[in-house]
Amino acid sequence: MQGVADALWDAFHTQGVAWVGFYTADESRSENERLILGPRRDKPACSPIALHGVGGAAYTTGATQIVRDVADLGENYVECDPRDKSEIVVPLITDGGAVWAMLDVDSHEVGAFDESDDEGLRAVLAAAGFIVPAPRWRG
């Protein structure tokens, strides 16, 4: 996971990406603390986080979440960096189809991500040996 976070950061931080990281799901925790920060670049982030945010939506639906403008989410947005304006979260699944982690990428620009970013991120994750779901977007 750290290798993927490092590679994505190195490739895209000069192109508007503000943060790259993983969250893993800990089923032993309550819904308010279910998602735990994992490997990331390039600054700390919130942890643990609840299921009401974008990561929680990716976790519970198994679908990539593309958020054009985080301001549109209101109370459902978990703000770790007030400068972030858009986000994409791609779920990772087990052989049995359960979501166990999410790749989260943030930008300080509104509208930074779209379906082509999801396709590219899923390709990177698959090449790294992670299982990712077929594309079905929410956002």
N, CA, C and O atoms as a DFTB+ gen file, in Angstrom:
556 C
 N C O
     1  1       0.817      -1.193       0.000
     2  2       0.000       0.000       0.000
     3  2       0.870       1.271       0.000
     4  3       0.584       2.239      -0.704
     5  1       1.917       1.236       0.794
     6  2       2.780       2.415       0.831
     7  2       3.407       2.666      -0.531
     8  3       3.525       3.817      -0.951
     9  1       3.810       1.612      -1.226
    10  2       4.393       1.771      -2.558
    11  2       3.432       2.411      -3.536
    12  3       3.833       3.249      -4.344
    13  1       2.160       2.026      -3.473
    14  2       1.147       2.624      -4.352
    15  2       0.944       4.087      -3.988
    16  3       0.902       4.944      -4.872
    17  1       0.817       4.386      -2.693
    18  2       0.648       5.777      -2.267
    19  2       1.835       6.628      -2.713
    20  3       1.654       7.740      -3.208
    21  1       3.047       6.107      -2.539
    22  2       4.238       6.848      -2.953
    23  2       4.253       7.087      -4.455
    24  3       4.535       8.199      -4.903
    25  1       3.952       6.050      -5.240
    26  2       3.985       6.178      -6.697
    27  2       2.943       7.174      -7.190
    28  3       3.233       7.993      -8.062
    29  1       1.730       7.113      -6.638
    30  2       0.691       8.057      -7.052
    31  2       1.055       9.478      -6.650
    32  3       0.856      10.413      -7.425
    33  1       1.584       9.647      -5.452
    34  2       2.006      10.979      -5.006
    35  2       3.092      11.531      -5.917
    36  3       3.011      12.670      -6.377
    37  1       4.114      10.711      -6.173
    38  2       5.222      11.160      -7.014
    39  2       4.744      11.542      -8.410
    40  3       5.260      12.488      -9.004
    41  1       3.762      10.813      -8.937
    42  2       3.267      11.074     -10.292
    43  2       2.331      12.278     -10.367
    44  3       2.295      12.959     -11.391
    45  1       1.572      12.555      -9.301
    46  2       0.481      13.513      -9.444
    47  2       0.470      14.699      -8.489
    48  3      -0.395      15.565      -8.624
    49  1       1.386      14.779      -7.533
    50  2       1.299      15.905      -6.604
    51  2       1.577      17.248      -7.275
    52  3       1.139      18.284      -6.775
    53  1       2.278      17.250      -8.369
    54  2       2.512      18.515      -9.081
    55  2       1.365      18.849     -10.032
    56  3       1.359      19.905     -10.664
    57  1       0.393      17.937     -10.129
    58  2      -0.747      18.152     -11.030
    59  2      -2.050      18.388     -10.269
    60  3      -3.133      18.167     -10.811
    61  1      -1.954      18.827      -9.036
    62  2      -3.149      19.200      -8.293
    63  2      -3.594      18.221      -7.220
    64  3      -4.514      18.531      -6.464
    65  1      -2.975      17.052      -7.127
    66  2      -3.330      16.122      -6.057
    67  2      -2.729      16.642      -4.759
    68  3      -1.538      16.948      -4.696
    69  1      -3.568      16.741      -3.714
    70  2      -3.132      17.297      -2.441
    71  2      -2.838      16.227      -1.395
    72  3      -2.124      16.482      -0.426
    73  1      -3.389      15.025      -1.590
    74  2      -3.201      13.956      -0.607
    75  2      -3.579      12.631      -1.245
    76  3      -4.527      12.552      -2.027
    77  1      -2.828      11.592      -0.903
    78  2      -3.101      10.226      -1.354
    79  2      -2.937       9.318      -0.153
    80  3      -1.940       9.404       0.565
    81  1      -3.908       8.450       0.070
    82  2      -3.756       7.524       1.179
    83  2      -4.796       6.426       1.170
    84  3      -5.740       6.430       0.380
    85  1      -4.594       5.494       2.070
    86  2      -5.502       4.365       2.225
    87  2      -6.163       4.416       3.601
    88  3      -5.569       4.872       4.579
    89  1      -7.377       3.949       3.650
    90  2      -8.069       3.658       4.894
    91  2      -8.426       2.187       4.874
    92  3      -8.852       1.660       3.847
    93  1      -8.254       1.521       6.007
    94  2      -8.674       0.138       6.132
    95  2      -9.872       0.074       7.063
    96  3     -10.055       0.932       7.927
    97  1     -10.681      -0.951       6.874
    98  2     -11.875      -1.126       7.697
    99  2     -11.560      -2.048       8.861
   100  3     -10.968      -3.112       8.682
   101  1     -11.958      -1.634      10.046
   102  2     -11.796      -2.453      11.248
   103  2     -13.198      -2.778      11.760
   104  3     -13.838      -1.961      12.422
   105  1     -13.658      -3.980      11.442
   106  2     -15.014      -4.406      11.798
   107  2     -15.243      -4.477      13.301
   108  3     -16.394      -4.486      13.738
   109  1     -14.186      -4.528      14.106
   110  2     -14.350      -4.612      15.553
   111  2     -14.696      -3.249      16.166
   112  3     -15.058      -3.166      17.339
   113  1     -14.583      -2.199      15.377
   114  2     -14.870      -0.852      15.872
   115  2     -16.296      -0.445      15.528
   116  3     -16.919      -1.021      14.637
   117  1     -16.803       0.546      16.239
   118  2     -18.142       1.068      15.974
   119  2     -18.166       1.785      14.629
   120  3     -17.117       2.086      14.059
   121  1     -19.360       2.055      14.130
   122  2     -19.492       2.779      12.861
   123  2     -18.858       4.163      12.934
   124  3     -18.476       4.713      11.901
   125  1     -18.739       4.732      14.113
   126  2     -18.141       6.059      14.279
   127  2     -16.626       6.041      14.229
   128  3     -16.000       7.098      14.161
   129  1     -16.014       4.840      14.263
   130  2     -14.560       4.714      14.250
   131  2     -14.105       3.581      13.341
   132  3     -13.019       3.037      13.541
   133  1     -14.900       3.219      12.359
   134  2     -14.658       2.016      11.562
   135  2     -13.446       2.113      10.638
   136  3     -12.738       1.122      10.454
   137  1     -13.195       3.275      10.057
   138  2     -12.145       3.402       9.047
   139  2     -10.877       3.983       9.654
   140  3     -10.890       5.055      10.258
   141  1      -9.780       3.248       9.480
   142  2      -8.505       3.576      10.112
   143  2      -7.498       4.002       9.044
   144  3      -7.347       3.332       8.022
   145  1      -6.824       5.099       9.282
   146  2      -5.826       5.615       8.353
   147  2      -4.687       4.625       8.181
   148  3      -4.152       4.094       9.155
   149  1      -4.327       4.387       6.937
   150  2      -3.213       3.502       6.612
   151  2      -2.092       4.279       5.936
   152  3      -1.923       5.471       6.190
   153  1      -1.333       3.619       5.084
   154  2      -0.246       4.297       4.371
   155  2      -0.769       5.486       3.576
   156  3      -1.855       5.430       2.999
   157  1       0.015       6.565       3.552
   158  2      -0.428       7.790       2.875
   159  2       0.747       8.664       2.524
   160  3       1.872       8.456       2.979
   161  1       0.444       9.678       1.678
   162  2       1.368      10.750       1.346
   163  2       0.543      12.013       1.264
   164  3      -0.535      11.915       0.677
   165  1       0.859      13.085       1.722
   166  2       2.121      13.560       2.153
   167  2       1.959      14.285       3.462
   168  3       2.869      14.984       3.907
   169  1       0.812      14.127       4.081
   170  2       0.566      14.775       5.362
   171  2      -0.370      13.881       6.178
   172  3      -0.993      12.979       5.619
   173  1      -0.479      14.110       7.468
   174  2      -1.422      13.327       8.274
   175  2      -2.860      13.577       7.833
   176  3      -3.139      14.524       7.098
   177  1      -3.749      12.738       8.280
   178  2      -5.176      12.891       7.976
   179  2      -5.978      12.404       9.170
   180  3      -5.418      11.920      10.154
   181  1      -7.288      12.537       9.076
   182  2      -8.172      12.133      10.158
   183  2      -8.183      10.617      10.319
   184  3      -8.161       9.868       9.342
   185  1      -8.219      10.186      11.583
   186  2      -8.336       8.763      11.876
   187  2      -8.630       8.599      13.358
   188  3      -8.017       9.259      14.196
   189  1      -9.562       7.725      13.675
   190  2     -10.437       6.982      12.777
   191  2     -11.544       7.891      12.253
   192  3     -11.780       8.978      12.779
   193  1     -12.219       7.415      11.199
   194  2     -13.352       8.181      10.670
   195  2     -14.599       7.296      10.639
   196  3     -14.521       6.068      10.603
   197  1     -15.733       7.961      10.654
   198  2     -17.030       7.286      10.677
   199  2     -17.474       6.923       9.264
   200  3     -16.873       7.341       8.274
   201  1     -18.523       6.148       9.202
   202  2     -19.039       5.692       7.911
   203  2     -19.919       6.710       7.197
   204  3     -20.368       6.438       6.083
   205  1     -20.183       7.869       7.792
   206  2     -21.072       8.837       7.145
   207  2     -20.387       9.638       6.033
   208  3     -21.074      10.318       5.271
   209  1     -19.075       9.582       5.918
   210  2     -18.359      10.372       4.924
   211  2     -18.210       9.660       3.596
   212  3     -18.843       8.632       3.353
   213  1     -17.368      10.216       2.737
   214  2     -17.130       9.680       1.394
   215  2     -16.488       8.294       1.477
   216  3     -16.882       7.387       0.745
   217  1     -15.509       8.125       2.359
   218  2     -14.898       6.813       2.544
   219  2     -15.909       5.793       3.029
   220  3     -15.898       4.645       2.585
   221  1     -16.777       6.201       3.931
   222  2     -17.833       5.317       4.413
   223  2     -18.787       4.910       3.303
   224  3     -19.250       3.771       3.263
   225  1     -19.080       5.840       2.403
   226  2     -19.952       5.519       1.274
   227  2     -19.287       4.502       0.349
   228  3     -19.946       3.584      -0.139
   229  1     -17.986       4.660       0.107
   230  2     -17.272       3.683      -0.719
   231  2     -17.246       2.323      -0.031
   232  3     -17.377       1.285      -0.679
   233  1     -17.078       2.341       1.275
   234  2     -17.041       1.112       2.058
   235  2     -18.397       0.394       2.036
   236  3     -18.450      -0.816       1.814
   237  1     -19.471       1.116       2.262
   238  2     -20.782       0.479       2.375
   239  2     -21.400       0.119       1.035
   240  3     -22.181      -0.829       0.960
   241  1     -21.074       0.850      -0.026
   242  2     -21.672       0.559      -1.340
   243  2     -20.777      -0.282      -2.233
   244  3     -21.264      -0.937      -3.154
   245  1     -19.465      -0.274      -1.973
   246  2     -18.537      -0.966      -2.861
   247  2     -18.345      -0.249      -4.179
   248  3     -17.818      -0.830      -5.127
   249  1     -18.764       1.008      -4.255
   250  2     -18.657       1.794      -5.484
   251  2     -17.707       2.966      -5.274
   252  3     -17.647       3.548      -4.192
   253  1     -16.972       3.299      -6.320
   254  2     -16.115       4.481      -6.284
   255  2     -16.967       5.718      -6.048
   256  3     -18.044       5.874      -6.623
   257  1     -16.468       6.577      -5.201
   258  2     -17.136       7.846      -4.910
   259  2     -16.317       8.967      -5.535
   260  3     -15.141       9.138      -5.216
   261  1     -16.938       9.724      -6.419
   262  2     -16.293      10.880      -7.045
   263  2     -17.063      12.115      -6.593
   264  3     -18.246      12.269      -6.894
   265  1     -16.378      12.988      -5.869
   266  2     -17.017      14.176      -5.327
   267  2     -16.430      15.392      -6.022
   268  3     -15.265      15.737      -5.826
   269  1     -17.254      16.034      -6.836
   270  2     -16.812      17.213      -7.583
   271  2     -16.483      18.373      -6.654
   272  3     -15.467      19.046      -6.827
   273  1     -17.354      18.605      -5.659
   274  2     -17.166      19.710      -4.725
   275  2     -17.582      19.231      -3.331
   276  3     -18.763      18.984      -3.086
   277  1     -16.627      19.101      -2.432
   278  2     -16.925      18.580      -1.103
   279  2     -17.893      19.482      -0.334
   280  3     -18.544      19.022       0.604
   281  1     -17.996      20.744      -0.711
   282  2     -18.930      21.650      -0.044
   283  2     -20.367      21.178      -0.217
   284  3     -21.218      21.469       0.624
   285  1     -20.649      20.454      -1.296
   286  2     -21.996      19.945      -1.551
   287  2     -22.403      18.848      -0.573
   288  3     -23.587      18.527      -0.473
   289  1     -21.445      18.265       0.151
   290  2     -21.744      17.155       1.054
   291  2     -22.258      17.599       2.413
   292  3     -22.850      16.801       3.140
   293  1     -22.042      18.854       2.766
   294  2     -22.509      19.357       4.050
   295  2     -21.951      18.553       5.208
   296  3     -20.742      18.334       5.287
   297  1     -22.831      18.105       6.121
   298  2     -22.415      17.367       7.305
   299  2     -21.849      15.988       6.980
   300  3     -21.217      15.368       7.836
   301  1     -22.062      15.503       5.775
   302  2     -21.540      14.193       5.384
   303  2     -20.083      14.237       4.938
   304  3     -19.525      13.211       4.550
   305  1     -19.469      15.400       4.987
   306  2     -18.066      15.497       4.608
   307  2     -17.199      15.489       5.851
   308  3     -17.426      16.261       6.783
   309  1     -16.194      14.606       5.863
   310  2     -15.226      14.545       6.953
   311  2     -14.039      15.406       6.528
   312  3     -13.237      15.001       5.686
   313  1     -13.938      16.583       7.111
   314  2     -12.908      17.538       6.712
   315  2     -11.622      17.318       7.495
   316  3     -11.560      17.559       8.700
   317  1     -10.597      16.855       6.785
   318  2      -9.279      16.709       7.403
   319  2      -8.394      17.896       7.056
   320  3      -7.563      18.312       7.863
   321  1      -8.570      18.440       5.859
   322  2      -7.819      19.607       5.409
   323  2      -8.833      20.579       4.800
   324  3      -9.438      20.262       3.776
   325  1      -9.031      21.735       5.395
   326  2     -10.041      22.673       4.902
   327  2      -9.760      23.189       3.490
   328  3     -10.637      23.792       2.871
   329  1      -8.563      22.962       2.977
   330  2      -8.245      23.395       1.609
   331  2      -8.749      22.421       0.550
   332  3      -8.839      22.786      -0.622
   333  1      -9.080      21.180       0.940
   334  2      -9.542      20.188      -0.038
   335  2     -10.885      20.591      -0.615
   336  3     -11.782      21.031       0.104
   337  1     -11.008      20.434      -1.928
   338  2     -12.230      20.825      -2.635
   339  2     -12.897      19.661      -3.363
   340  3     -14.106      19.697      -3.590
   341  1     -12.137      18.630      -3.733
   342  2     -12.730      17.477      -4.410
   343  2     -11.990      16.217      -3.982
   344  3     -10.899      16.272      -3.414
   345  1     -12.629      15.062      -4.277
   346  2     -12.105      13.813      -3.749
   347  2     -12.588      12.645      -4.602
   348  3     -13.658      12.697      -5.208
   349  1     -11.779      11.594      -4.634
   350  2     -12.178      10.324      -5.222
   351  2     -11.747       9.230      -4.257
   352  3     -10.629       9.248      -3.742
   353  1     -12.651       8.271      -4.013
   354  2     -12.363       7.150      -3.116
   355  2     -12.719       5.866      -3.853
   356  3     -13.858       5.671      -4.279
   357  1     -11.709       4.981      -3.997
   358  2     -11.874       3.717      -4.727
   359  2     -11.804       2.574      -3.718
   360  3     -10.806       2.441      -3.010
   361  1     -12.864       1.734      -3.641
   362  2     -12.831       0.620      -2.696
   363  2     -11.955      -0.525      -3.184
   364  3     -11.810      -0.738      -4.388
   365  1     -11.374      -1.256      -2.247
   366  2     -10.631      -2.489      -2.514
   367  2     -11.429      -3.628      -1.882
   368  3     -11.962      -3.476      -0.783
   369  1     -11.515      -4.759      -2.568
   370  2     -12.360      -5.843      -2.082
   371  2     -11.563      -7.131      -1.883
   372  3     -10.471      -7.291      -2.428
   373  1     -12.118      -8.029      -1.109
   374  2     -11.520      -9.341      -0.888
   375  2     -11.980     -10.284      -2.000
   376  3     -12.833      -9.929      -2.812
   377  1     -11.409     -11.483      -2.026
   378  2     -11.866     -12.505      -2.967
   379  2     -13.357     -12.789      -2.801
   380  3     -14.044     -13.130      -3.763
   381  1     -13.844     -12.646      -1.579
   382  2     -15.254     -12.906      -1.295
   383  2     -16.177     -11.745      -1.596
   384  3     -17.392     -11.869      -1.437
   385  1     -15.633     -10.621      -2.025
   386  2     -16.459      -9.482      -2.417
   387  2     -16.683      -8.430      -1.350
   388  3     -17.451      -7.494      -1.576
   389  1     -16.042      -8.546      -0.195
   390  2     -16.211      -7.560       0.866
   391  2     -15.178      -6.440       0.717
   392  3     -14.022      -6.688       0.374
   393  1     -15.605      -5.227       0.974
   394  2     -14.678      -4.090       0.960
   395  2     -13.855      -4.133       2.245
   396  3     -14.401      -4.230       3.344
   397  1     -12.530      -4.059       2.091
   398  2     -11.644      -4.096       3.260
   399  2     -10.799      -2.838       3.397
   400  3     -10.237      -2.578       4.461
   401  1     -10.707      -2.055       2.321
   402  2      -9.907      -0.824       2.347
   403  2     -10.372       0.083       1.224
   404  3     -11.114      -0.337       0.337
   405  1      -9.926       1.336       1.271
   406  2     -10.238       2.317       0.245
   407  2      -9.002       3.150      -0.052
   408  3      -8.247       3.505       0.854
   409  1      -8.800       3.458      -1.330
   410  2      -7.794       4.438      -1.740
   411  2      -8.509       5.772      -1.822
   412  3      -9.553       5.883      -2.465
   413  1      -7.957       6.783      -1.177
   414  2      -8.553       8.108      -1.105
   415  2      -7.560       9.104      -1.705
   416  3      -6.392       9.130      -1.318
   417  1      -8.027       9.917      -2.644
   418  2      -7.187      10.940      -3.265
   419  2      -7.946      12.264      -3.204
   420  3      -9.112      12.337      -3.590
   421  1      -7.279      13.307      -2.717
   422  2      -7.885      14.625      -2.550
   423  2      -7.192      15.657      -3.425
   424  3      -6.041      15.489      -3.830
   425  1      -7.931      16.737      -3.707
   426  2      -7.380      17.858      -4.466
   427  2      -7.878      19.165      -3.866
   428  3      -8.957      19.211      -3.275
   429  1      -7.097      20.218      -4.018
   430  2      -7.514      21.550      -3.598
   431  2      -8.324      22.246      -4.687
   432  3      -8.703      23.407      -4.530
   433  1      -8.594      21.546      -5.787
   434  2      -9.344      22.111      -6.908
   435  2     -10.718      21.453      -7.015
   436  3     -10.834      20.235      -6.875
   437  1     -11.748      22.243      -7.260
   438  2     -13.089      21.706      -7.511
   439  2     -13.067      20.965      -8.845
   440  3     -12.450      21.425      -9.805
   441  1     -13.732      19.833      -8.903
   442  2     -13.877      19.088     -10.150
   443  2     -12.604      18.428     -10.649
   444  3     -12.441      18.240     -11.854
   445  1     -11.711      18.076      -9.756
   446  2     -10.412      17.528     -10.176
   447  2     -10.500      16.088     -10.675
   448  3      -9.605      15.642     -11.393
   449  1     -11.560      15.340     -10.314
   450  2     -11.619      13.922     -10.636
   451  2     -12.866      13.563     -11.434
   452  3     -13.921      14.177     -11.281
   453  1     -12.719      12.549     -12.293
   454  2     -13.852      12.039     -13.052
   455  2     -13.686      10.540     -13.261
   456  3     -12.798       9.920     -12.674
   457  1     -14.540       9.959     -14.096
   458  2     -14.524       8.519     -14.320
   459  2     -13.198       8.028     -14.899
   460  3     -12.796       6.895     -14.633
   461  1     -12.515       8.856     -15.682
   462  2     -11.227       8.422     -16.230
   463  2     -10.187       8.270     -15.115
   464  3      -9.305       7.416     -15.206
   465  1     -10.283       9.084     -14.076
   466  2      -9.386       8.931     -12.930
   467  2      -9.673       7.629     -12.197
   468  3      -8.751       6.939     -11.761
   469  1     -10.947       7.296     -12.062
   470  2     -11.297       6.024     -11.433
   471  2     -10.735       4.854     -12.235
   472  3     -10.175       3.918     -11.662
   473  1     -10.880       4.904     -13.537
   474  2     -10.349       3.825     -14.381
   475  2      -8.842       3.694     -14.214
   476  3      -8.324       2.582     -14.103
   477  1      -8.138       4.813     -14.197
   478  2      -6.691       4.788     -14.037
   479  2      -6.269       4.296     -12.663
   480  3      -5.333       3.505     -12.541
   481  1      -6.957       4.763     -11.628
   482  2      -6.617       4.320     -10.274
   483  2      -6.908       2.832     -10.089
   484  3      -6.129       2.115      -9.461
   485  1      -8.037       2.371     -10.640
   486  2      -8.340       0.942     -10.546
   487  2      -7.290       0.114     -11.279
   488  3      -6.944      -0.978     -10.827
   489  1      -6.783       0.612     -12.393
   490  2      -5.732      -0.106     -13.133
   491  2      -4.447      -0.179     -12.306
   492  3      -3.795      -1.223     -12.265
   493  1      -4.087       0.910     -11.656
   494  2      -2.898       0.920     -10.801
   495  2      -3.076      -0.061      -9.648
   496  3      -2.173      -0.843      -9.352
   497  1      -4.232      -0.023      -8.998
   498  2      -4.492      -0.918      -7.873
   499  2      -4.477      -2.380      -8.309
   500  3      -3.940      -3.233      -7.603
   501  1      -5.061      -2.669      -9.466
   502  2      -5.061      -4.046      -9.975
   503  2      -3.638      -4.502     -10.299
   504  3      -3.273      -5.642     -10.011
   505  1      -2.839      -3.626     -10.891
   506  2      -1.453      -3.972     -11.219
   507  2      -0.637      -4.242      -9.947
   508  3       0.314      -5.023      -9.966
   509  1      -1.018      -3.588      -8.849
   510  2      -0.337      -3.793      -7.574
   511  2      -0.822      -5.054      -6.858
   512  3      -0.309      -5.405      -5.796
   513  1      -1.808      -5.732      -7.440
   514  2      -2.292      -6.986      -6.866
   515  2      -3.521      -6.861      -6.002
   516  3      -3.952      -7.839      -5.393
   517  1      -4.097      -5.666      -5.937
   518  2      -5.326      -5.482      -5.172
   519  2      -6.523      -5.823      -6.046
   520  3      -6.499      -5.621      -7.260
   521  1      -7.562      -6.337      -5.419
   522  2      -8.805      -6.608      -6.133
   523  2      -9.669      -5.363      -6.022
   524  3      -9.892      -4.840      -4.930
   525  1     -10.150      -4.900      -7.159
   526  2     -11.009      -3.725      -7.179
   527  2     -12.303      -4.094      -7.888
   528  3     -12.296      -4.942      -8.780
   529  1     -13.411      -3.472      -7.505
   530  2     -14.684      -3.806      -8.140
   531  2     -14.768      -3.258      -9.553
   532  3     -14.020      -2.360      -9.940
   533  1     -15.693      -3.821     -10.307
   534  2     -15.997      -3.274     -11.628
   535  2     -16.481      -1.846     -11.450
   536  3     -17.002      -1.500     -10.389
   537  1     -16.321      -1.013     -12.466
   538  2     -16.726       0.389     -12.281
   539  2     -18.218       0.549     -12.076
   540  3     -19.026       0.023     -12.841
   541  1     -18.565       1.266     -11.056
   542  2     -19.918       1.775     -10.817
   543  2     -19.742       2.960      -9.902
   544  3     -19.337       2.827      -8.747
   545  1     -20.049       4.105     -10.435
   546  2     -19.704       5.348      -9.746
   547  2     -20.870       5.928      -8.995
   548  3     -22.035       5.783      -9.366
   549  1     -20.509       6.580      -7.941
   550  2     -21.459       7.386      -7.173
   551  2     -20.780       8.718      -6.938
   552  3     -19.561       8.768      -6.776
   553  1     -21.514       9.757      -6.917
   554  2     -20.875      11.028      -6.620
   555  2     -21.792      12.179      -6.855
   556  3     -21.404      13.329      -6.650
